[in-house]
Amino acid sequence: MQLRLHQLAAVLLVLLAVNVSAAVLCVDLNSTNPTPPYTNWIAAATNIQDAVDAANPGDQVLVTNGVYQQADGR
């Protein structure tokens, strides 16, 4: 039983070491320098879809105040 607990602890430590932090992507309608991967307000995407497209599973997309409209053809 004690060996199993040690094995479980070792597996948990490996999983924690492999866990990568999720990114935060920013969207600001008035951004003057939208630059992927949009990880700060200076380089924020100007539309929500661009940030969503650049995001990976588990990432968070922050959207500042504004009126965002769907672009034609999307």
Contacts in CASP RR format, 6 or more apart in sequence:
PFRMAT RR
TARGET T0000
AUTHOR 0000-0000-0000
METHOD contacts of the structure
MODEL  1
MQLRLHQLAAVLLVLLAVNVSAAVLCVDLNSTNPTPPYTNWIAAATNIQD
AVDAANPGDQVLVTNGVYQQADGR
22 56 0 8 1.000
22 58 0 8 1.000
22 59 0 8 1.000
22 60 0 8 1.000
23 37 0 8 1.000
23 39 0 8 1.000
23 55 0 8 1.000
23 56 0 8 1.000
23 59 0 8 1.000
23 60 0 8 1.000
24 39 0 8 1.000
24 59 0 8 1.000
24 60 0 8 1.000
24 61 0 8 1.000
24 62 0 8 1.000
25 37 0 8 1.000
25 38 0 8 1.000
25 39 0 8 1.000
25 45 0 8 1.000
25 51 0 8 1.000
25 54 0 8 1.000
25 55 0 8 1.000
25 59 0 8 1.000
25 60 0 8 1.000
25 61 0 8 1.000
25 62 0 8 1.000
26 38 0 8 1.000
26 39 0 8 1.000
26 40 0 8 1.000
26 41 0 8 1.000
26 43 0 8 1.000
26 44 0 8 1.000
26 45 0 8 1.000
26 51 0 8 1.000
26 61 0 8 1.000
26 62 0 8 1.000
26 64 0 8 1.000
27 38 0 8 1.000
27 44 0 8 1.000
27 45 0 8 1.000
27 46 0 8 1.000
27 47 0 8 1.000
27 48 0 8 1.000
27 50 0 8 1.000
27 51 0 8 1.000
27 61 0 8 1.000
27 62 0 8 1.000
27 63 0 8 1.000
27 64 0 8 1.000
27 68 0 8 1.000
28 41 0 8 1.000
28 44 0 8 1.000
28 45 0 8 1.000
28 46 0 8 1.000
28 64 0 8 1.000
29 46 0 8 1.000
29 47 0 8 1.000
29 64 0 8 1.000
29 66 0 8 1.000
29 67 0 8 1.000
29 68 0 8 1.000
30 46 0 8 1.000
31 41 0 8 1.000
31 42 0 8 1.000
31 43 0 8 1.000
31 44 0 8 1.000
31 45 0 8 1.000
31 46 0 8 1.000
33 42 0 8 1.000
33 43 0 8 1.000
34 43 0 8 1.000
34 44 0 8 1.000
34 45 0 8 1.000
34 46 0 8 1.000
34 50 0 8 1.000
35 43 0 8 1.000
36 43 0 8 1.000
36 45 0 8 1.000
36 50 0 8 1.000
36 54 0 8 1.000
37 54 0 8 1.000
38 44 0 8 1.000
38 45 0 8 1.000
38 50 0 8 1.000
38 51 0 8 1.000
38 54 0 8 1.000
41 64 0 8 1.000
44 51 0 8 1.000
44 64 0 8 1.000
45 51 0 8 1.000
45 54 0 8 1.000
47 68 0 8 1.000
47 71 0 8 1.000
48 61 0 8 1.000
48 63 0 8 1.000
48 68 0 8 1.000
49 71 0 8 1.000
49 74 0 8 1.000
51 61 0 8 1.000
51 63 0 8 1.000
52 61 0 8 1.000
55 61 0 8 1.000
END
